[in-house]
């Protein structure tokens, strides 16, 4: 549901921080809110609270400089791309000590190499290799955890890749099969994909062009253009991928374009097809934020995406400095963070990562990583959502009801309760909660179930009524037939 009316009202809700609620009591620099089924911002319980902010000084490695990315490996080690200092920092899961600083690497021939403005980092659970988007060296460096380079990926010598384009890696991931995907800073045709041997396979997951009225009009005009005019016309290109994350067999991508709403967040299968393509989804605030200082509407700009262990999708919005967390069906769960100087607020968000019940947000201007811990309310919501998404609707009923006890405005819980009651056969209850959640599909199913239930309960009465009605129709028909026969006989006697 995309709502772009009431800009000032939504801005007031976002910037003046709604009404007092629990997050204020916990010392957050913002008020927690969510959206109701009409798309209006309403106060809500906080799912996360800021625990602490960690700097390079706290880790004993000096100040970070414009850090660009963070990534947890499967052993709980956090890798930080300290972009301005040309190094990768590996810290323990508690962010209390540094395990290793990667600022020099050994090439296969024994020579030494260094990084130049590394932008992204990824560690494969399959082979344990560290993949580094070494941007200003125009390469992806693949190293073991001792700093020994296994291979590097550079600009493809392929007809598919425009040789006039530079090779500027921004983000990198690898799948189970060893295929490497690279987001390039100047490419809008998708992520560059490389086979395990480093050969270029083509582009993957390109965004679609936003189908605006202007674009549609230009397309219609082009039908009647000459070939010469077509060759010189301005072409419309989609926004490029900004960042991505991998979860099992799926790759989730995001784009930071503030003007494009198509393909803001995508879930791609192995063939590059977007699972979200035909779903009406909104990521970020429903209504763009209004900046009074610049007299400008600021649309969501999703700069990073993370998929947590339980399938939750965390979208980091540069515009508001917030993490918008969704369950695997893209139902909004929580909104965390803001633009602010205090802990829990940000200047320039760059990356988001999750581990267990915690969220980690990197600020490239404050040069810190803020750790958010899950609240008790957040824990109950996550338990209920996990059970629901796994198909255990009835088991999720209790947690969803507890959620509503704590926050009667939490729309997702009404959907969960309605689904559970539908599964239990409580159709009247399911209809009630589905109506409150504006969940039309669930309401229709419950209505059908209630209708069948009503027919079953009242079948003897209904059958008796049908029999009586049928008998009455038969008697009435016979009486009419007899009446017509008598009338016809009388007419014949008169004529004779």
N, C-alpha and C positions, 0 to 999 in steps of 0.2 A: 504494500500500500504506500504510494508516494504522495505526500501532501506537501505542497509548496505554497499554501496560503497561510495567512496569519504569521508572517515572518517576524513581526515585532513581538507578538505574544510568545512565540517559541524562543526568541532571543532572550526575552525577559525571564522565561523559565530556565534557560541555560545559563544566563549570565548573572542574574540576581539570585539564582540558586534556590528557586522555588520556596517551599515553606520549611520551617525547622523540622528536622528529623534526626534519626539516630546517628548519622555520620558526623553531624556537627558536634555531638556529645563526645565523639571519639577523637576530636581534634583535627579532622580533615579540613583542608582549605576549600571544600566544595560540599554541596548538598547532594545526596544520592537521589536519582530520579529514574523513572522508567516510562513506558508508554502504555496507555490503555488501548482498548480495542477500537477506539475512534482515532487513534494516532495522536492523542494529546499527551503532553508531558505531565506527569504526576509524581509527587514525592514517593519514595520507595525505600525499603531497607537496603543497606549496603551489603554487597556480596563480598567485598574486599576492603581492607583497611591498610593504609601505608604503615609499614613496619620500620623501615630505615632506608637511608640513601647511602650508597657505598661509592667512594671515590678511589682513584688510583693511590692517593696518599694513604687511605685506610688499608689498602692491600700492600703497601710498602714498595710500590714501584714508581712513585712520583705521579704527577698529574697526568690524566688522560688528555689527549688533544684531538678534539673532533671525532670521538669514537663513532663507528658506523654500524656495527652489527654485534649481536650476541647469539650464542648457540650452546645448548646443553647436549653433551654426548650421552650415550646410554650408561655410562659409569657415573654420571652426575657431575662431570667436570664442565665448568662454564668457560667457553672460549669467547674472548672479547677482541674485536678488531679495533685496535688503538690507531686509527687511520693517520692522524697527524704525526704520530711518533714512529710510524712505519714498523709496527710490531703486532704480534698476536699474544694476548695474555691468557694463560690457562689458570683458572682459580678453582679452589674446591667448592663444593656445593653450598657451603655455609657462607661463602664469600669472606672468609677470614684470613686465608693465606693463598699465596701464589704457588702453583705447582711448577710452572715453567714459563719462561718468556721466550717467544719465538721471534727473534730479530735477525738471525742469520741461519741460512740453510745450506746443506751440503748437496751439491749437484751429483748426478751419477758418475761424472768424470773426476770427482774429487774437488772441484773448484767450489768457491763459496759464492752465494748469492744473497741479496737482501730484498726486502719488500719496498714498494714505492706506492704509497697511498692505497693500502689494502681496504676494500670496501665491504666485503662479505666473507663469512666463514661457515663451513659445514663439516661435520665429522660423520663418516659412514659407520653405521653399526655393523655392517657386513665385513668390511676389511680393515676398519679402524683408521683409515687414512684421513688426513686433514685436507680439505679442499679450500683454497684461498682465492678469492677474486682480487688479484693483484692488479688493480686498475691501471695505474700509470706505468706499469711495466707491460701492459697489454697482454696479459696472460692469466691463466688459471694455474696455480701451483698446487701440485698434489704431493703431499709429504707424509711420511710416517710420523709417529709421535715423538721420535727422537730427533726430528729435523732433517731427515734424509729424504731428498726429493726423489720421488718415484717416476714422475713424468710431469710435463707441463703442456697446456693447451694454448695455442696461439691463434692468430687470425687465420681462418680457413682459406686455402687457395682453391676456391670453388666458384663455378659460374653462378651458383645459387646465392652466394654471398657477394654483395656489391663491394668490389675491391676499392672503391673510392671511400668507403666507410672505414673509420678506425675501429679498433677492437678494444672496448673499454668495459671490462667485466664489473658489474655492480653487486650481483648476488650469484650464488652457486649452490646447487644441490646435486645429489646422485641417488639413483634408484637402486633397488635390490640387484638388478642385473648389471650394475656398473655403468649404466648410461649417465652422462653428465649433462646437466641443464644449466645454462648461463643466461642471466639477465644482462643485457648490454645497454649502456647508457644512451646510445644514439640509434637504437633499432626499435622499430614499432611493429615488426612482423612476427613477434613472438619471441620466445626464448630460444637461443641457439642450442641445438642438441648434438651431442657428440657420443659416439659409440665407445665401448670400454677401451678400445685400442687408440682412442683419441681422434679418429676420423670424423669429419663433419657429416652429420646425418640430415641436416636441414633445420627448419624452424618449427617450433611447437607452441600451440596454444595462443595464436594471435587473437587480439581483441577485435570485436566487430566495430564498424563505424556507427556512431550514434545517428539513428535515423531521424534527423531533425527536418523541419519543413523546408529549410534552405537547401539541404542536401538532396531531398526528394525533388525539389524544384529544379535544381541543377542537373539532376539525372534525366528528368523529362526533357529539359532543353537540349541535353547532349544527343538525344535521339535524332534531333533535326539538324545537328551541326555537321559541317563538312569535316573530313578527316584532318585537314590542316588546322582547323580551329580546335578540334579535339586534342591534337598533339600539343597545343599551347595553352590549354585551359588549366586552371589550378586544380590539382587533385586533392581529394579529401582522404586523409589517412587516419587510422585509429590511434588512440593513445597507446603507448607501450606499457608493457608489464613493469611494475616498480619493484615488486618483491614476490617471494613465494615460499611455500613450505610443502613438505611431502608427508603423507600419512598413509602407510600401506601402499596400495596400488593407485592412489589418487594424489594429484598435485593441485594444491590450492594457490591461486594467484590473486594479486590485487594490483590496482592502478591508482596512482595519486592524482590523476587528472581531476581538477575541480569543476570541469565543464561537462564531463562525460558520466552518465549514469548507467549506460549499458556496460556489462562486464566489469563492474567495479570490483567484484569478488567472483571468482570462478572456481569450480571443482571439476578438474579435468581427469578423464580416464586415460588409459594407455594410448588410445587412438586420438587423444586431444579434444574429445567432445566434452562440452561443458554441461555437466549434470544440472546446473542451475539455470540453464538457458531459458527454459519455458516457465520459470517460476517468477512471480511478481514479488521481488525482494528489494528491501532497502537496507543499506549498510551505513551506519552512522546515524546522526540525528535525522528524524523524519523531515524536519523543516530546516533549511539552511540558516546558519547563524548570521545575524546582522551586526556589522561592525560600525558603530556610530562614529568612531574617530575617522574612518575612511569613507563613510557613507557607501558601504559596499556589502553585498551579500556574500558570505563565505560558505561555499558548499563543502561537504565532507571530502577529505583528501586522504585516502587510506594508503599509508606509506609502508606498512609491514603487516604480515599475517602470520599467525601461529596456530597450529592445531595441537591441543593438549592430549594427554594420554587417554582421557575419557571421551574424546571426540569433540570437545568444545572448540569453537572457532573464535579466536581472539583477533580483532581487527583494530589496528592502531591508527587513529585519526590525527593527522598533523594539525588540522585546522583548530580543533578544540583541545588537543592534548589528552584525549580520552581513549580508553580501551573499551570497545563495544564487544561484549562476549555473547556468543550465540551457541545454542546446542546444535547437534549435527543436522537437525532439520531446519536450521536457520531461524529458530525462535529466539528472540532477544531475552537474555537472562539478566545481565548486569551491565552497568555503565560505570567506569572507574577512571578517576584522574581528572585533570583540568589544566588550564594555563594558569600558573601561579608560582610564587617564589618559595612557598613553604614545601616541606616534605609531603609528597603526594600530588604536587603540582609540577608543571614542566614549562620549559622555555621552547625547546626544539626537539620533539620526540623523534627518535630514529629507528628503534627496533623494539619488539616485544617477544618475550619467550616465557614459557611456562614449565613448571616442574612440580609434580605432586599437587598440593593445594596452594601453591604460590604463583604469583605473576611477577615478572621482571621487566621493567621498562627502562630503556636506555635513552638518556638525554644528551645529545651531542653538543649542546651549548653549556649546560651545567657540568658536563663531563662526569656524570654520575649514573649509577644503576639504582633505581628505586625498587625495593622489594615490597610487594603487597601480599599480605597473608589473608587467607580465607576467614570470613566471619562464621559464627555458628549458623546464621541465617543462610549464608552462602553454601555451607556444607549440606544443609537440608535440601535446598533447591537442587544442588548437584546430584545428591542421592536420588531424589525423585525423578529428575530428568534422565539420569542414567538408566534407572529401572524402566521408565516409560519408553525410552528409545530402544531398549533391548527387547521390548514387547511384553514386559511384566507390568501391565497396566494395573492389575488388581493389587499387586505388591506395592505399587507406587501410590496407591490411594491414601494410605496413612501419612506418608511424608507430604503429599500435596495438601492434605487437610491441615497439617501443622503449619505449612507455609501460609495458608490463608488465615490461620489464627494470628500469625505474626504480622501479616501484611495483607489486609483485605482488598488492596488495589492491585495485587499481583496477578495480572491477566493470565499468564502462562499456567498458573495453578488451576484456574477454572477449567481450562482445556483439559488438563490432566485428570481432574476429578470427573469431568464429563466422560472422558474416555474410559476411566475405570468403572464408573457406574454402568456405562453401556455394555462393557464386557460382562459385568455381573448380572445383567438383565434388568437392572433398575431403570427402565426407560423413562419414567416420569422424572426421576432425579437427574438423569442424563440430559433430558430436554431442558430442565431448569438451568443447569450449569452451562450447557452449550449456548443457551440464549444469553446468559450473562457474559460469556466469552465471545459472543458473536461468531461462534463456530458453526457455520451453516452445514457443513458435511456431517458433523457429528449429530447435529439436531435432526437432520433428515433421516439418518439411520435410526436414531432413537424413536422418531415419529413412526417410521415403518414398523419398528419392533413393537411399539405401543399399540399400533393398529392391529397387528396380528394377535397380540395378547388380548385385546378387547374382543376380537372376533372369537377367539378360543374360549374366553370366559363366558361369553354370552351366546354361545352357539345354540343351546337348546331353545332359548327364547327367540333368537333370530330365525332358527329353522321353523319353529311353530308359527311365527308371523308369516314366513314365506309360504308355508303350507296353507294357512288360512287365507292369505292373499290369493294364492293360486286357486283354492277352492271357490272363493268369492268370484274370481274372474270366470271360472267354469260355469258356475250357476248363472252369473249375469249373461254369459254368452248363450246359454240354453234358453233363458227367459227371452232374450232378444230374438233368438231364432224362432221360438214358439209364437212370439208376438208378430213377427213378420209373416209366419205361416197363416195365423188367424186373419191378419189384415188382408193378405193376398186372397184367401178364400172368400172373405166378405166382398172384396172387389169383383171376384168372378161371379158371385151370386147376383150382385147388382147389375152386372152387364148382361146376365142371362134373363 
